[in-house]
Amino acid sequence: MSSSQPLRKDRTDLDDRDEDILFERVTRRAHIAGPRVGDFCILKTGEVRRFTHDHGDSLQVTVKDQAGSFYFDASGALDYSGSLDPSIKRANLKERLELREGACWFFHHGVSRAHNGVTAMIPCRVYDEVDVKTEPVFEDVTIPDIVPVTEDIVFDEKDAAILGTAMKFRAIHFKPLVGDYVILASGEVQRLAFAYSNRFQITTPRFTCSFHLHDVGTMSCSGAFPESLATADLEDTGITRAARAWIFHHGKSGGGRGVDSGPCVAGGGPMSKQLDIHQTVTDTIVAAIERGVGEWKMPWHQGNGLSFIPANIEGHSYHGVNCIHLFCCALHKHYSTNTWGSFRQLQKAGLQVRKGEKASIVVFYKSITVEPDAEREEDDGTRRVLKHYSVFNVEQCDGWVPKVAPPLAPAFERLDHAERVFGATGATVVVGGDSACYVRDADFIKMPDAGLFHGDMEQRREAFYATLAHELVHWTGAPHRLNREKGKTFSDAVYAFEELIADAGAAMVCAELGISPVVREEHAEYISHWLKHLKEDKKAIFRAAARASEAVRYITSFSESGAHHAKAA
């Protein structure tokens, strides 16, 4: 289709709704040059849609929640594809391109080259002639009250002017998506328009070819684009706007089915390597294990009084792999407290994170909805995606005053609270002999007498209960309980994985009961297996921590609900 023959004159019927949708920076352009790839339209419903593909002499708009698309040709005639009913088509867009009130309104967002990417300009700029840009006016700009997630990020008036004032930060380590925008060093806003396997394309208007951003963080270019020019516009290590580029996420990508747009949510550099959350957490824990290998200790046995259960400053405990990860972070940085908080939580508590302090991460899973897999009948389109956010230890803050610990209570013959929790499970515990184990086939726990443990009376008592906690975690794995797989021999991966679950779970139970976890004699043999397993599988510690947390909840649920007591033989 030709973009040199305007279809009609534009009219000055922009209203408040248009301005709200397009970030309060909408300006009308003098002519509609015929819809092009990269143009936005506003449907009668108020939805903002984008022309995403050029099919010969027509343009496609994919309609949300409908299994089909609209097509517009250069004359303004309308057609449709897929199972989109003509009555549905007419209900959304009239057959001729008229006013927004009658059907839709087009906002030109740059120059397109079919299937060669799209240059996107936000907000809409005034066009006196086709393909002629005028610089937007950056006046009366309000910078949003935003807390940067890293000191490297620079946010200024020009960013605010280009993106409006409703901008919020997006986590900086998400990889680029089709539908994201970048700001070049020149201030131009461009869009990641197409995905090619593991890379994303940006077309630069000054040249006839494109940048490709690979999801591993490297950059290349296509066509006759010299590498020197590529790096002049986008540095291949760019993380911040000052370092050439910035990504703005505009919704979900649907492959060839269009992109849901706006409003802008700001993020980090398009070429910053995506944070591998699983690897980051696993590396921290592996490093902590390796630091204790000389003494054959897992991280939670090296704490020197540090609480194993981390909590935020509002008193809520972290769970799962966060429990292990934050403990290892605190241990590595020699913090005396395991209390953490987000930037805002700490500010709310009257604390200020000191300049230059590095954050640790907390992970969580979020459910998202995607296009269901047609080949899987049970697929409802729901996916769980691992996300993360940044936290700081209170010892990284100005204004933190450590609490004075109360004096230790005198030793008791029995640890009543431990007896209550363990007894409520109903587990059969046989005391006698010189070893501890869970006998799966007969479903009982074998424990040596407390007098056989090393140390003074208090140390022996705590060692007894810590060992019992370890065996109780194994007990939860029985087929009629949590049904975890049991390894057959010491050397197999399943056996070592179950021991990792039991050790982490026991540490969690001990932390809740105020008992010091013990170092079992067989740890020297287990640790080499754990390290090998964690290094080969970055998600192993996540699975182990999840199963350990599940086991702890199972154990403590009995005492919380007033269940029956354990049998002792």
C-alpha positions in Angstrom: 0.0 0.0 0.0 1.1 3.5 -0.6 1.6 5.9 2.3 2.1 8.9 0.2 -1.6 9.6 -0.5 -3.6 10.8 2.5 -7.0 9.3 2.9 -8.6 12.3 4.5 -7.9 15.4 6.6 -7.8 14.9 10.3 -10.2 16.7 12.6 -9.6 18.3 16.0 -11.9 16.0 18.0 -9.4 14.7 20.5 -11.1 14.4 23.9 -10.1 13.6 27.5 -10.3 9.9 26.9 -7.8 10.0 24.0 -5.4 12.0 26.2 -5.8 9.6 29.1 -5.1 6.6 26.9 -2.1 8.1 25.3 -0.4 9.4 28.4 -1.8 13.0 28.4 0.7 14.0 25.8 -1.4 13.5 22.7 -1.1 15.9 19.8 -3.0 15.6 16.6 -1.1 15.3 13.3 -2.1 17.2 10.3 -2.9 14.3 7.9 -3.7 10.7 8.2 -1.4 9.2 5.6 -3.3 5.9 5.5 -2.8 3.4 8.3 0.6 1.9 8.5 2.4 -0.7 10.6 3.2 1.0 13.8 0.0 3.1 14.0 -2.3 2.9 16.9 -6.1 3.1 16.8 -8.7 3.6 19.5 -11.6 1.3 19.2 -15.2 2.3 20.3 -14.5 0.3 23.5 -11.7 2.7 24.3 -9.1 -0.1 23.8 -5.8 1.0 22.2 -4.8 -1.4 19.4 -1.8 -1.4 17.1 -1.3 -2.3 13.4 1.2 -5.1 13.7 1.6 -6.7 10.3 1.4 -5.6 6.6 -0.3 -8.2 4.4 0.2 -7.0 0.9 -2.1 -4.0 0.6 -3.8 -4.3 4.0 -2.9 -3.9 7.6 -3.9 -6.1 10.6 -5.4 -5.3 13.9 -5.8 -8.3 16.2 -8.9 -7.9 18.4 -8.6 -8.9 22.0 -10.8 -11.8 23.1 -11.7 -12.6 19.5 -10.3 -15.3 17.3 -9.6 -13.1 14.3 -8.3 -9.8 13.0 -9.4 -6.7 11.1 -7.7 -5.7 7.9 -7.6 -2.2 6.4 -6.5 -1.5 2.8 -5.2 1.8 1.5 -8.7 2.9 0.4 -10.1 2.5 3.9 -12.1 -0.6 3.1 -12.4 -3.2 5.9 -12.0 -6.9 5.8 -11.4 -9.6 8.5 -9.8 -13.0 9.0 -10.2 -16.0 11.2 -13.6 -16.6 12.8 -14.4 -12.9 13.3 -18.1 -12.5 12.5 -18.9 -9.5 10.2 -21.4 -8.2 12.8 -18.6 -8.2 15.4 -16.4 -6.4 13.0 -18.9 -3.7 12.3 -19.7 -3.3 16.0 -16.1 -2.4 16.6 -14.9 -0.5 13.5 -16.9 1.0 10.6 -16.0 0.1 7.1 -14.5 3.5 6.4 -11.9 5.3 8.5 -13.8 8.1 10.1 -13.7 9.8 13.5 -13.1 8.2 16.8 -16.7 8.7 17.8 -17.8 6.8 14.7 -15.2 4.1 14.7 -11.5 4.7 15.4 -8.7 7.3 15.5 -5.2 6.7 14.2 -2.1 7.9 15.9 1.0 7.7 13.8 4.0 6.3 15.7 6.8 6.5 13.2 8.1 5.1 10.0 7.5 1.4 9.1 9.1 -1.0 6.7 7.0 -4.1 6.3 8.5 -6.9 8.3 11.6 -4.8 9.1 10.6 -3.4 12.4 8.8 -0.3 13.5 10.0 3.0 14.8 7.7 4.1 17.6 7.4 7.7 18.8 5.6 8.4 22.1 3.8 10.6 22.6 2.2 11.2 19.3 4.0 13.9 17.4 2.7 16.4 14.9 3.2 15.5 11.2 2.8 18.3 8.7 3.8 16.0 5.9 4.1 12.3 5.5 7.3 10.9 7.1 8.4 14.3 8.4 8.9 14.4 12.2 8.9 17.4 14.4 10.5 17.4 17.8 8.0 17.2 20.7 8.0 20.0 23.3 9.2 19.0 26.7 7.4 21.5 28.9 5.7 21.4 32.4 7.0 17.9 33.0 6.4 16.3 36.4 8.9 13.6 37.3 7.0 10.7 39.0 7.9 9.8 42.6 9.8 6.6 41.8 12.3 4.7 44.0 15.0 3.4 41.7 15.7 -0.3 41.9 19.4 0.4 41.3 21.6 3.5 41.5 22.6 3.0 37.9 19.2 4.0 36.6 18.8 7.6 35.6 15.3 9.1 35.1 15.0 12.7 34.0 12.6 15.2 32.4 13.1 13.9 28.9 12.0 10.4 29.9 9.0 11.8 31.7 8.0 13.9 28.6 8.4 11.0 26.2 6.5 8.5 28.4 4.0 10.7 30.3 3.8 11.0 34.1 2.2 7.7 34.9 5.3 5.7 34.6 6.4 3.1 37.1 9.5 0.9 37.1 9.6 -2.6 35.9 12.1 -5.1 37.4 15.3 -4.4 35.5 16.4 -7.9 34.7 13.4 -9.1 32.6 14.6 -9.9 29.1 13.2 -7.8 26.2 9.8 -8.8 24.8 8.1 -8.0 21.5 6.1 -4.9 22.4 8.8 -3.3 24.5 10.1 0.2 23.7 13.6 1.6 24.0 14.9 5.1 24.2 18.1 5.6 22.1 20.8 8.0 23.2 19.3 10.5 20.7 16.1 10.4 22.7 14.2 8.6 19.9 11.7 6.0 21.1 11.8 2.7 19.2 10.0 -0.5 19.5 11.1 -4.2 19.6 8.8 -5.2 16.7 9.7 -8.7 15.8 11.3 -11.8 17.5 13.6 -14.0 15.6 14.3 -17.1 17.7 16.4 -15.7 20.6 16.7 -12.1 19.4 14.6 -9.0 19.0 14.7 -6.4 16.3 14.8 -2.6 16.4 14.8 -0.6 13.1 16.7 2.6 13.2 15.1 5.4 11.1 18.4 6.9 9.9 19.5 3.6 8.4 18.1 0.9 6.2 18.7 -2.0 8.6 18.2 -3.1 12.2 19.7 -3.8 15.6 19.2 -7.3 17.0 19.1 -7.7 20.8 19.8 -11.3 21.8 18.2 -12.5 25.0 21.7 -13.4 26.3 22.5 -9.7 26.4 24.6 -9.3 23.2 23.9 -7.2 20.2 24.3 -7.6 16.5 22.9 -5.9 13.4 21.5 -6.8 10.0 21.6 -5.5 6.4 24.4 -3.1 5.5 24.6 -1.7 9.0 28.2 -1.3 10.1 29.1 -2.6 13.5 30.6 0.8 14.4 27.2 2.5 13.7 25.4 -0.2 15.8 27.6 0.4 18.8 27.4 4.2 18.3 23.6 4.0 18.9 23.3 1.2 21.3 26.2 0.0 23.5 26.3 -3.7 23.9 26.7 -3.3 27.7 24.0 -0.7 28.0 22.0 -1.0 31.3 20.7 2.5 31.8 19.3 5.2 29.7 22.6 7.1 30.2 24.3 4.1 28.7 22.2 4.5 25.5 18.9 2.6 25.9 16.0 1.8 28.2 13.2 -0.7 27.8 9.5 0.0 28.3 7.2 -3.0 28.5 3.9 -2.7 26.7 2.0 -5.8 27.5 1.9 -9.3 26.3 3.3 -10.6 23.0 1.3 -13.1 21.0 3.8 -14.1 18.3 2.0 -13.1 15.1 -1.2 -12.0 16.8 -0.4 -8.5 17.8 0.6 -6.8 21.0 -1.5 -5.4 23.9 -0.3 -1.9 24.5 0.2 0.6 27.3 0.5 2.2 29.6 4.2 2.3 29.7 6.0 0.5 32.5 9.7 1.3 32.6 12.5 -1.2 32.9 16.2 -1.7 32.5 18.5 -1.8 29.5 17.5 -4.0 26.6 21.0 -5.5 26.5 21.4 -6.2 30.2 21.6 -9.9 30.7 18.4 -11.3 32.1 18.9 -12.2 35.8 18.8 -15.9 36.1 17.0 -16.1 39.5 17.5 -19.8 39.9 21.2 -19.6 39.2 21.7 -16.5 41.4 20.1 -18.1 44.4 21.8 -21.5 43.9 25.3 -19.8 43.5 24.8 -18.0 46.8 23.9 -21.2 48.6 26.6 -23.3 47.0 29.2 -20.7 48.0 28.0 -20.8 51.5 28.2 -24.6 51.6 31.7 -24.5 50.1 32.8 -22.1 52.8 31.9 -24.6 55.4 33.3 -27.7 53.7 36.5 -27.6 55.7 34.4 -28.3 58.8 31.8 -30.3 56.9 29.0 -27.9 57.8 26.0 -26.7 55.9 25.3 -23.0 56.1 22.7 -23.3 58.7 25.2 -24.9 61.0 27.6 -22.0 60.7 25.2 -19.3 62.0 26.8 -18.5 65.4 23.4 -17.6 66.9 22.0 -16.1 63.7 18.3 -17.0 63.4 17.7 -19.4 60.5 14.2 -18.1 59.8 14.5 -14.7 58.1 11.7 -12.2 58.6 10.9 -8.8 57.2 10.9 -5.8 59.4 7.1 -6.0 59.7 7.5 -9.4 61.4 6.4 -11.7 58.5 8.7 -14.7 58.0 10.1 -15.7 54.6 9.6 -19.2 53.5 10.9 -21.9 51.1 14.1 -21.1 49.3 14.1 -17.5 50.6 14.6 -18.9 54.0 17.9 -20.6 53.0 19.0 -17.9 50.5 18.6 -14.9 52.9 20.3 -16.9 55.7 23.3 -17.6 53.5 23.4 -13.9 52.5 23.3 -12.8 56.1 26.0 -15.3 57.0 28.3 -14.3 54.1 28.0 -10.6 55.0 28.4 -11.2 58.7 25.1 -9.7 59.7 24.1 -10.4 63.3 20.4 -10.2 62.5 18.2 -12.0 59.9 15.7 -9.1 59.5 15.1 -7.7 56.0 12.9 -5.4 54.2 12.2 -3.8 50.8 13.3 -0.2 50.3 9.8 1.1 51.0 9.3 -1.2 54.1 12.5 0.1 55.6 11.7 3.7 54.8 8.3 3.2 56.5 10.1 1.9 59.6 12.2 5.1 59.7 15.4 3.4 58.2 17.4 4.6 55.3 19.5 2.2 53.2 23.0 3.5 53.0 24.4 4.6 49.7 26.3 1.9 47.9 24.7 -1.0 49.8 23.8 -4.0 47.5 20.4 -5.6 47.7 19.6 -9.3 48.1 16.7 -10.9 46.3 13.5 -12.6 47.4 11.7 -14.8 45.0 8.0 -15.6 44.5 5.8 -17.3 41.9 3.1 -15.3 40.0 0.4 -16.9 37.9 -0.1 -15.5 34.4 -2.5 -16.4 31.6 -1.2 -17.2 28.2 -2.7 -18.7 25.0 -3.6 -22.3 25.9 -1.8 -25.1 24.1 -4.3 -26.5 21.7 -2.7 -29.9 21.8 -3.2 -30.2 25.5 -6.8 -30.6 26.5 -6.1 -29.8 30.2 -4.2 -26.6 29.5 -6.2 -23.6 30.7 -3.5 -21.2 29.8 -2.3 -20.7 33.4 1.5 -20.5 33.9 3.6 -19.9 37.1 6.4 -17.5 36.5 9.3 -16.9 38.9 9.6 -13.3 39.9 11.9 -11.5 42.4 12.3 -8.2 44.3 15.1 -6.6 46.2 15.5 -6.5 50.0 18.1 -5.1 52.3 19.2 -6.3 55.8 18.4 -3.8 58.5 22.2 -3.6 59.3 22.6 -2.0 55.8 20.5 0.9 57.1 21.1 4.1 59.0 18.8 4.4 62.0 18.9 0.7 62.9 19.3 0.1 66.7 19.8 -3.6 67.5 17.5 -5.0 70.1 19.1 -6.3 73.3 18.4 -10.0 73.6 16.7 -11.2 76.8 18.8 -13.4 79.1 18.6 -17.1 78.3 16.2 -19.1 80.3 17.6 -21.8 82.6 18.0 -25.3 81.2 15.1 -27.7 81.7 15.1 -31.5 81.9 12.8 -31.6 79.0 12.2 -29.1 76.2 8.4 -28.9 76.7 7.7 -26.9 73.5 9.6 -29.5 71.4 7.9 -32.4 73.1 4.5 -30.8 72.4 5.2 -30.2 68.7 6.9 -33.5 68.0 4.5 -35.5 70.2 1.4 -34.0 68.4 2.5 -35.6 65.1 1.6 -39.1 66.3 4.9 -40.4 65.0 6.2 -43.6 66.6 9.6 -42.9 68.1 11.7 -45.9 69.4 14.5 -44.8 71.7 17.5 -47.1 72.0 20.7 -48.2 70.3 23.4 -45.9 69.0 22.0 -44.6 65.7 19.1 -42.4 64.4 17.0 -43.2 61.3 13.5 -43.4 59.9 12.5 -47.0 59.1 10.2 -46.4 56.1 8.8 -49.9 55.7 7.7 -50.1 59.4 6.9 -46.4 59.6 8.8 -45.6 62.8 11.7 -43.4 63.9 14.6 -44.9 65.7 16.5 -42.5 68.1 19.6 -43.1 70.3 19.4 -42.1 73.9 20.1 -38.4 74.6 23.1 -39.4 76.7 24.9 -40.7 73.7 25.1 -37.2 72.1 28.2 -35.1 72.7 28.6 -32.0 74.9 27.1 -30.8 78.2 23.6 -31.6 79.2 22.0 -28.7 77.3 24.0 -29.5 74.1 23.0 -33.2 74.3 19.4 -32.3 74.8 19.3 -29.9 71.8 21.2 -32.4 69.7 18.6 -35.0 70.5 15.7 -32.8 69.4 17.5 -31.5 66.3 18.2 -35.0 65.2 14.6 -36.0 65.9 13.5 -33.0 63.7 15.7 -34.4 60.9 14.1 -37.8 61.1 10.6 -36.4 61.4 11.2 -34.6 58.0 12.0 -38.0 56.6 8.9 -39.4 58.3 6.7 -36.8 56.4 7.9 -38.3 53.1 6.0 -41.6 53.5 3.6 -42.6 50.7 0.5 -42.0 52.9 1.8 -38.5 54.0 3.7 -36.2 51.5 4.8 -39.1 49.3 8.4 -38.1 48.4 10.5 -40.4 46.3 13.0 -42.4 48.3 16.5 -43.2 47.1 17.8 -46.7 47.1 21.5 -46.3 47.8 23.6 -43.6 49.4 25.3 -42.7 46.1 22.2 -42.0 44.1 20.9 -38.5 43.5 17.4 -39.1 44.9 18.9 -40.3 48.2 21.1 -37.2 48.5 18.2 -34.9 47.5 16.0 -36.4 50.3 18.9 -35.8 52.8 19.1 -32.2 51.6 15.3 -31.8 52.2 15.6 -33.3 55.7 18.6 -31.2 56.7 17.0 -28.0 55.5 13.6 -28.9 57.0 15.2 -29.8 60.3 17.0 -26.4 60.4 13.6 -24.7 59.8 11.9 -26.7 62.6 14.8 -26.0 65.0 14.6 -22.3 64.2 10.9 -22.2 65.0 11.5 -24.0 68.3 14.6 -22.1 69.3 16.8 -25.1 69.1 20.4 -25.1 67.7 20.7 -27.3 64.6 23.3 -30.0 64.9 26.0 -31.2 62.5 25.5 -34.9 61.8 28.5 -37.1 61.5 27.6 -38.3 58.0 27.5 -34.7 56.7 31.1 -35.0 55.4 29.8 -37.7 53.0 26.6 -36.0 52.1 27.9 -32.6 51.3 29.9 -33.6 48.2 26.8 -35.2 46.8 24.7 -32.1 47.6 27.3 -29.8 46.0 27.4 -31.9 42.8 23.6 -31.9 42.6 23.3 -28.2 43.1 25.9 -27.3 40.6 24.4 -29.6 38.0 20.8 -28.4 38.6 20.3 -24.8 39.5 16.6 -25.4 40.4 17.4 -28.2 42.9 17.6 -26.0 45.9 14.3 -24.4 45.0 12.6 -27.8 44.9 14.4 -28.9 48.1 13.4 -25.8 50.0 9.8 -26.1 48.8 9.6 -29.7 50.0 11.3 -28.9 53.2 8.8 -26.1 53.9 6.0 -28.4 53.1 7.4 -31.0 55.5 7.7 -28.3 58.3 4.1 -27.2 57.8 3.0 -30.8 58.0 4.9 -31.4 61.2 3.7 -28.2 63.0 0.1 -28.5 61.8 -0.6 -31.2 64.3 0.3 -29.1 67.4 -1.6 -26.1 65.9 -4.7 -28.2 65.5 -4.4 -30.0 68.9 -3.8 -33.4 67.4 -2.8 -36.6 69.3 0.5 -37.2 71.0 3.5 -39.3 69.9 3.9 -42.8 71.0 7.1 -43.6 72.8 8.5 -47.2 73.1 
